[in-house]
Amino acid sequence: MSWWSGVFGVYGTQQPVTSWSVGGVDLPYGPEGIRLPASAQKESVNVTASLPINIYDGLKDYTITLTGTIANPTMTDAELWSEIILPLQALIGTEVTLLCPITALVGEYGLDGFNVERDTKLSIYRYTMTLSKGSLNIVEASY
């Protein structure tokens, strides 16, 4: 086993990526759940007494859903909000860069949604983040 095994490079750099960052906002922990459903854009033409003819025209959807926890024992509740939660909410509807140890997921995405909830007195927040990728992401709105 070589000295570099387990080190992931991003965009040709030698820097190891061991954490998760969305739009420049670092998550205290990597997500606990990653959902990546992908399906094809397909049209079917029925053929009498035979199976249909399927016509495929690229991907229909490429959306990643991340679920996890935002917590940091060294930060106050107000710091979690000001340094992580509010900056991520401000990125909704924009194009963001996802950096993570899973190199297949690294890239530019539209941040479709970011939801947080807390159901305990402790400063532990559960989040669900939805990112979508297109061949081109056009952001028209400015909030």
C-alpha positions as CSV (number, residue, x, y, z in Angstrom):
1,M,0.0,0.0,0.0
2,S,1.5,3.3,-1.0
3,W,1.7,6.5,1.0
4,W,-1.0,8.3,-1.0
5,S,-3.7,5.6,-0.9
6,G,-6.9,7.1,0.5
7,V,-6.0,10.6,-0.5
8,F,-8.4,12.2,-3.0
9,G,-7.3,14.9,-5.3
10,V,-9.6,17.6,-6.7
11,Y,-9.2,19.2,-10.1
12,G,-5.6,17.8,-10.4
13,T,-4.4,19.2,-7.1
14,Q,-2.4,17.1,-4.6
15,Q,-4.5,18.4,-1.7
16,P,-6.4,15.7,0.2
17,V,-10.2,16.2,0.5
18,T,-11.4,14.6,3.7
19,S,-14.3,16.8,4.4
20,W,-17.5,18.0,2.7
21,S,-18.0,21.5,1.4
22,V,-21.0,23.0,-0.4
23,G,-20.5,26.4,-2.0
24,G,-17.6,27.1,0.3
25,V,-19.5,26.2,3.5
26,D,-17.8,23.3,5.3
27,L,-20.0,20.7,6.9
28,P,-18.9,19.6,10.3
29,Y,-19.6,15.9,9.4
30,G,-20.1,14.1,6.1
31,P,-23.6,13.2,5.2
32,E,-25.1,10.0,6.8
33,G,-27.2,9.4,3.7
34,I,-26.6,9.9,0.0
35,R,-29.4,9.3,-2.5
36,L,-28.6,9.5,-6.2
37,P,-31.5,8.3,-8.3
38,A,-30.8,8.6,-12.0
39,S,-33.2,7.7,-14.8
40,A,-33.2,8.0,-18.6
41,Q,-35.5,10.3,-20.6
42,K,-37.4,7.6,-22.6
43,E,-40.2,7.4,-25.0
44,S,-41.9,4.2,-25.9
45,V,-43.6,3.4,-29.1
46,N,-46.1,0.6,-29.0
47,V,-45.8,-2.1,-31.7
48,T,-48.7,-4.4,-32.4
49,A,-48.1,-8.0,-31.2
50,S,-44.6,-7.2,-30.1
51,L,-42.7,-5.4,-27.4
52,P,-42.5,-1.6,-27.6
53,I,-39.7,0.3,-29.2
54,N,-37.8,2.4,-26.6
55,I,-36.1,5.6,-27.6
56,Y,-33.6,7.0,-25.1
57,D,-32.6,10.7,-25.1
58,G,-30.2,11.3,-22.3
59,L,-30.7,11.5,-18.5
60,K,-34.0,12.6,-17.2
61,D,-32.8,13.7,-13.8
62,Y,-29.5,13.8,-11.9
63,T,-30.4,14.9,-8.4
64,I,-28.4,14.2,-5.2
65,T,-30.1,14.2,-1.9
66,L,-27.8,14.4,1.2
67,T,-29.0,13.9,4.7
68,G,-27.0,14.3,7.8
69,T,-26.3,16.2,11.0
70,I,-25.0,19.6,11.7
71,A,-23.4,19.7,15.2
72,N,-20.2,20.9,16.6
73,P,-19.4,20.7,20.3
74,T,-17.0,23.7,20.1
75,M,-19.6,26.0,18.6
76,T,-22.6,27.7,20.2
77,D,-26.1,27.4,18.7
78,A,-25.7,31.0,17.3
79,E,-22.4,30.1,15.7
80,L,-23.9,27.0,14.0
81,W,-26.6,29.3,12.5
82,S,-24.3,32.1,11.5
83,E,-21.4,30.0,10.1
84,I,-23.2,27.0,8.6
85,I,-27.0,27.0,8.4
86,L,-27.7,30.6,7.2
87,P,-24.9,30.6,4.7
88,L,-26.2,27.3,3.2
89,Q,-29.8,28.7,3.1
90,A,-28.5,31.8,1.3
91,L,-27.1,29.5,-1.5
92,I,-30.5,28.0,-2.4
93,G,-31.2,28.7,-6.0
94,T,-27.6,29.2,-6.9
95,E,-24.8,27.2,-8.5
96,V,-22.5,25.7,-5.9
97,T,-19.3,23.6,-5.9
98,L,-19.6,20.3,-4.1
99,L,-16.2,19.1,-2.7
100,C,-16.1,15.7,-1.0
101,P,-14.0,12.5,-0.7
102,I,-16.3,10.8,-3.3
103,T,-14.6,12.1,-6.5
104,A,-17.5,11.0,-8.7
105,L,-19.8,13.5,-6.9
106,V,-17.3,16.5,-7.0
107,G,-18.6,19.2,-9.3
108,E,-21.0,22.1,-10.0
109,Y,-24.6,21.7,-8.9
110,G,-27.7,23.8,-8.5
111,L,-28.7,23.9,-4.8
112,D,-32.4,23.1,-5.0
113,G,-33.2,23.0,-1.3
114,F,-31.7,22.9,2.2
115,N,-34.0,22.0,5.1
116,V,-33.0,21.8,8.7
117,E,-34.8,20.7,11.8
118,R,-34.0,20.3,15.5
119,D,-36.1,18.1,17.8
120,T,-33.9,18.2,20.9
121,K,-32.6,20.8,23.4
122,L,-29.1,20.0,22.2
123,S,-27.6,22.0,19.3
124,I,-28.0,19.1,16.9
125,Y,-29.7,19.8,13.6
126,R,-30.8,17.2,11.0
127,Y,-30.6,18.4,7.4
128,T,-31.7,17.4,4.0
129,M,-30.0,19.0,1.0
130,T,-31.0,18.6,-2.6
131,L,-28.5,19.3,-5.4
132,S,-29.2,18.9,-9.1
133,K,-26.8,18.7,-12.0
134,G,-27.4,19.6,-15.6
135,S,-25.2,19.9,-18.7
136,L,-25.6,23.6,-17.9
137,N,-26.9,25.4,-14.8
138,I,-28.4,28.8,-15.5
139,V,-29.2,30.9,-12.5
140,E,-31.5,33.8,-13.3
141,A,-32.9,34.9,-9.9
142,S,-30.9,37.1,-7.5
143,Y,-32.2,37.1,-4.0
